[in-house]
Amino acid sequence: MISAVSDKTTDAGAMPKITVVGGGLAGLAAAVAAADGGAQVTLYERAPRLGGATWSFQRNGRWYDNGQHVFMRCCAEYRAFLDRLGVAHHVAEQPRLSVPVMRPGRRPARLSRTGAPAPLHLARSLLRYSPLSLADRLRAVRTALALRRLDPDDSDTDETSFGGWLRFRGETDQAIAGLWDLICLPTVNLRADDASLSLAARVFRTGLLDDADSADLGWARVPLSALHGDAAAAVITAQGGSIRLQAQVEAVGHGPSLAAGGQRMDAGAVILAVPHDVVGDLVPPDTVARQSELADLGISPILNVHFVFDRQIMDVPFTAALDSPVQFVFDRTEAAHWAGGKPSGANNGDEQVVAVSQSAAFDEIGDRPAEIIERYRSALADLFPLSAEAELLDAVVTREHRATFAGRPGTRRLRPGPTTAIDGLFLAGAWTDTGWPATMEGAVRSGTQAARLALDHCRGAGARAPELQDQSERTIA
């Protein structure tokens, strides 16, 4: 028997009571925004930790993230979220975009910007980009200008593949692999041939072409759990909210209400911030637009291989790679030796912790860890000869089988907005219709939008239609 518990607002002057289901980045952003809006928040997370796809763990005295996450200066709401949590000083940000691109046995190339206004800020880098032929470099400049003219919200754009569009413009296989995939893979989590032109246009326009400083990169200097989950939990509980870990929600229904732990609980509003392939198991049929088709959003995996060497093998914070199994490599030494507010000092300036990050890892996500470690240690030796001489102190493989939805052509029509057929129930998640790929920025945008609608609902204002397009164009100088 399921007993009933009321958690609704009972009068106009009472504190709104908002329940958030899911403790990933979208759920955390929703809970913080709702608490900031004066709501009493209860957050349910089925895992023993917060953070969703951005979590960390300890092994042999070192911290490892499940995957590597970077952001761009144009990620306005994510950066504001870090400010709100009081952790912005725990990230590094480039003063100007600069991405080393390494190839075995070759001098590194570099993708960077100048101080010129957009789109001229990238012209010198593209024209000097040695992995491409001169003809491909000239063509890349023209293609970048054509991308700048595309409307990411055009339905026809979403039905087209990025790779198909590039080839129609004369881009060669070498140019796609050596330039366009270099950016598409880590942002859309698909190769250009598989990715929606709409999502790619969003990345390239908002991130690279519309404003000169938008693509300046940032990354965490601490474990992601400290940056997101721990910091958000402190903010939520400081405002009287509660967080329930290892708490499985069995159903969400009219009222709005939810069933968890044998109890049915009513709430002023519920924000459902769970993966798209879980939603249908929690809500009644036809609660979400195109609910029966949510599975068609698909999934795209990410694989990470973490190495601990007894000495420094790379002297840059990160690098992309070409002509190699490796996509990106990050120096994570500082975060690995984090000790609750400061570096632990355990490193003594000797060992280096590096992480190889592989997006859209469909072909190798199921391989044995020993095979994966050997493959990428060998690949690292081709890129960084010092690693061949170094002693490998530890290595660990992390896999996110369902890291993101698959942003293929036709994806946009499958992504629902934040409102549902149940009054007072709202959706959040990077997979909802934010206009962005499955990024940290998209997750935070969806969470804050759902929180605004939930607060409006609790105060009797009704659910206003979201204006996500205007938000997606916003940048921070």
N, C-alpha and C positions, 0 to 999 in steps of 0.2 A: 504494500500500500504506500502511496506517495502522499505525504503530508504537505500542506500548503503554508507558505510563509509570505507575508506581504512585505514588499520593499519599495512601495510606491510613495510618491509625494502625496500627502494627505490634504494640504491646503496651500493657498497661493504663497504664503510666506515661508513655507518649509524649504529646507535645502533639497534641491533635486537629487534623486538617487539614480545613478547610472551604473549599469553593469557592463563590463568589457569582457568578452570571451576571447582569449588569445593574448599571449604575452610576447609576441614578436614585436618588431619595430613599429608596425602600424598600431598594434594594440597599446603599446607603451605611449606612443604619441597621442592616441585618443584618450587614454587615461589621464595623462598629464594635462592635456588641454581641457578636459572635462573638470578636473580638480581645480585648475586655474579659473575656470568659469563659475566656480562656487558649488560644484556638485560633490556629493558624497559618493566616492567611487569604490566599487568592488571589482577586482580583476581576477579572473580564473585562468589558470594556465595548467594544462595537463602534464607538461614536462616538469622535472625537478628544478628547472632554472628558467630565467627570463632571457629574452633576446632573440628567440626564433632562429633565423638563419645567421644571426650574428652573435655567436656564443664562444666561450673560451673554456679551456680545461688545463689542468696541470698534469705534468708527467715528468718524473725524475727532477723535480724542483724547478721546472721551467713552465712558463705559460705558452700555450699555443691557441691560436684562433682556428675555428673550424674552416675558415676560408678568408681570403684577403679581400678587403673592401676599400675602395678609394672613392672619393667624391670630387666634384668640380666646384669651382667658385659659383657657378650658376645654380647650384643646389641650395636655393635660398631658404627653403623651409627646413631642410635637414640642418643647415648651419645655424639657423635660429633655434632649433631644438637643442643642439649642443650648448648654445648660449644659455638657454633656459635651464638646462640641467647643471650648468656651472662647470662644464668639462671642456669648453672650447680650447683651453690652454693645453689640453692633452692631445691635440692634433697638430700635425705639421702641415703647412700650406706653402706652396711654391709662390714666390713673387711673380714669376712668369712661367708659363707652360714650358716644360723641357722634358722630353722622353727619350732616353738613350735607346737605340735599337741595335742589338748585337747580332752578329752572324759568325759562325765558326770560322776561325782563320782570317777574318776580315777586320778592318778598322770599324769601330762603331759609327753608325749614322745617328742622326738626331732629328726628332720632330719638335719644333719649338716655335715661339712667336717673338716678334719684335715689339717695340712700343708704338708701331704704326696703328692707325684705326682699322677696324674690321672692314672688309675682309683682307686688306693688304698685310695685316699682321702675320699671316701664314705664308705669303707668297715666296719670300726668300728661302724659307725652310723647304717648301715643296720643290722649288727649282734646284736646290742643292741636294735633294734626297737621293743618295747614291744607290740604294737598293733597286731603284727604278731606272729604266733607260731615259734618255733625254726626252724622247717622244712621249713616254708615259708621264713624265713630270709635267710637261706642258699641257697634256690632256687632263691631268689631275687638277690643275688650276682651273681649267674651263669647267670641269665636272663640279668642283666645289662651288663655283659661282652659280651653276644650274641648281645645285642642292639648295642654295640660299633662296631660290625663287619658289621652291616647292611649299605647298601647304600641308603640314603634317595631319591636319584634321579633315582633309579631303578623303572621302570614302574610296574614290578610285585609287588614290595613293596607297591606301591600306591594302587594297586587293592586289597590289603589284609587289613582286619580290625586289629587294634591293639589288641583288646580283643581276637579275634580268634587266633592270633599269641601267645599271652600270655598263653591261655589255651592249645594250642598245646605243649607248653613248660612245662605244668604241673602247671601253676600258678592257685591257688584256688580263689574262689569268695571272700574269706576274704582278700587275698593278693591284688587282683585287687581293691577292695573297699578301703582297708586300706593304700595302697601305690601308685599303678600305677595311679588310678583315681585322687589321691590327686595332682598329677602333670599334668596329661592330661587335667583335667577339666578346670583349669584356663588358660591354654596355647592354647589348641585347641578349647576350648569352646564346647566340647563334651565328653561324657564318653568313656572309652577305647573301649567298644563294638561297638560304633558307629563311631569311629575315624579311619582315614587312618593311616596305619602303617608307611607310608612315613613321614607324618607330625609328628607323635609321635617320630619317629627315629630322625628327625631333632631336636626336642626339647631336647630329652634325650642325643643325641650325642653332639650337639653344646653347649647345656646349662649345661649338667651335667657330661659328661663322657670323652670328648676329652681333656679338660684342667681343671686343678683343681679349678681355681678361676672363671670359666665362669658363674656359677650359683649364685654367690654372688648377693643378691637382692638389688634393689634400689626403692625408691618411692618418690613422690612429698611431700614437706613440705608446699606447697602453693596450692591454688586452681589451677586446671588444666588450666583454662582459662588464668590465669596469666602466667603459665609456657609455654604454647604453643601459643594460639591465640593472646594475647596481645603482647607478646615478638616478635613473627613473624611479626605481623603488623608493629611494630616499625621499624624492620629491612627493610622490604619491602618499606615502605614509605620513610625512610631515604635515600634510593637509587633511589628515583624518581618514584617508582611504585605507583599504585593506587589500592584501594580495594573497591569494590562495594557490599555492603550488601543488602539483600532483593532484589537481582537482579536475576530474573529468566531467564535462557538461554533456549530458546525454541528449538533450533536445532543447530547442528554442521555439516558442510558439506565440500565439495570440496573447494579448494582455498589455505589453509584451511580458513573457514569462520564460523561465528556463527550469529545466529539471537537472539536478546534480545531487549526488549522494543520497538518493532516495527522497529528496524533497523537491516540491514544485515551488518556485519563488517568483513572485511578481516584482517588476521593477518599473521605475519611471520611464526608462529607456534602456535598450540593450544595443551594444555595438558588437557585432560579430566580426572579429578580426582573425579569421582562420584561413588556411589554404583553400584555394578554389575547389579542390577535389574532395574537401571535407564538408563543404556547406550543405550539399544535398542530403547528407546523413543526419543533419541537425535540425533542418527546418521542414515544414510541410511542403508538399508539392506546389509549384507555381508561386512560391514566396518571392523568388528572385527572377528577374527578367532572363529569359532563355535558360532557365535552370537546368533543363534536361540536356543542354548543350555545353554546360560548363566543362565537362570532361574533354571537350574538343580543344580547349585551351592548351592541353598537353603539358608536358614538363620538359625541362632541360637541366641536365646535371652539371655539377662543378666538382672537380677533383683537386685536392691540394696535397703536396708532398713536402714535408717539413724535414730539413736536414740540420744537424748540429755538427759543425766542423771545429777542430781544435785550434783553428787560426782563421784569420780573415781571408776570404776568397774573392769578395767583390767589394768595390769601393764607392758604389752608388746606392742610394736608398731603394731603387728599383730599376728594372730594365725590361723592355720587350725583347723578344727574340724572333729571328727569322731563320729559315733553312735549318730548323731544329725541331725536335718534338716539343720543346719548351715554348710556352706562350709568353708568360711573364714570370719574373723572379723578384722577390721582395726581401730586403734585409729586415728581419724581425727581432734582432738581437735585443734592442732596448725594451720592447714589449715583453719578450720572453723572460726578462729578469726583473719584471715589475714586482714591487713589494708593498702593495696597499698605500699608494700615495707617492712613492719615489722608487727609482731603480734600486734593486736589492744590493748591487755591488758584487754579486756572486760571480759575475763574468770575469772580473779582473783584467779586462781589456784583451783577452786572448781569444776565446771561442767566438764563433759567429753562427747565428741561427738564420737560415734562409728558407723561404717558402716558395715553391714552384706552384703557380696557380693556372689551372687548365679549365677554361670555359667550354661549354657544349661538349663535355667529355663522354659522349655516347659510346664510343668504341672501346673505352678502357675502364669505365666505371666499375665493371665487374671483375677486372683482373686481380690476381692475388697480390697482396701488399709487397711481397718480396720481389715480384716481377716489376711492379711499378717503381719501387725504390731503385732497383738496379738500372732500369731504363733511364730514369731521370738523373741518377748520379753520373752515368756515362754521358748524358747530354750536357750536364753542367760542366763536366771536364772539358768538353769541346768548346764551351763558351768561356769558362774561367779555368785556365790551365792550372792555377794554384790549387784548385779543389782536388786534382788528381794526386797531388802530393800530400794533401791534408788527411788527417785521421778522422774518420766518421765516428763521432761519439754517440749519436742517436739518430733515428729516422722514424717518422710516423706518417701514415697516410690518413687523411680525412676525406670523407665523401659526403656530398649532399646530393643524394639521388634525385630529389625533387626540389632542387634549389630555386628554380623560377618557373613561371609559365613559359611556354614556347611562343615567342612573338613572331609567328609566321604570318604570311599574307592572309587577310581576312580576320585577324585577331580582334580588331577594334569592335566589331559588331557583337562579339561574344562577351565583352567585358561590361558588366553591369555598373550602373552608378551606385551611389551610396544609399539610396532609398529602396524600400522593399514593399511588398503588398501587405505587410503587417505594420500597423500604425505603431510607431515608436521603436521599430527595429531597423538598424542601419548597418551598412557593410563598410569594412575597411580592409585594406590589403593592397600590396603593390600590383596585384592582378586586377583590381577594379579599374574603372575607366578614368584614369588620371591623365591620359594622354602621353604618359612616360612609359619606358620599358620597366621591367621589374628591378628597380633600383632602390637604394635607401631613400632617395628623395621622393620617389613615388609612394613608398610605404608611409613616410611621415605626412606627405600631403593628404593621403587618403584618411589617415587617422585624425588629423586636425579638422578636416572637413566633416567627418562623421561626428566628431565631438560637438562642433558648432550646431549641426542639425539636431543632435540629441538634446542639447541644452535648450534650443528653441522649442522643441517638442515638449519638454518638461515644463516650460514656462508658458505653454499655450500658444506660441507663435506659429506653430505648424512647421512642417519641413519645407524649407525653401529650396528651390532648384539650385544645384551647385553651379559655380562659375569656374570650373577647373581650367578652362583654356586660358583665362586671364592670368591665373596663378602660374601656369606653366611657362609663361613668357617672362616672368619676373626674374631679374638677376640682381646680384649684389656687387657693387663696384669694389 
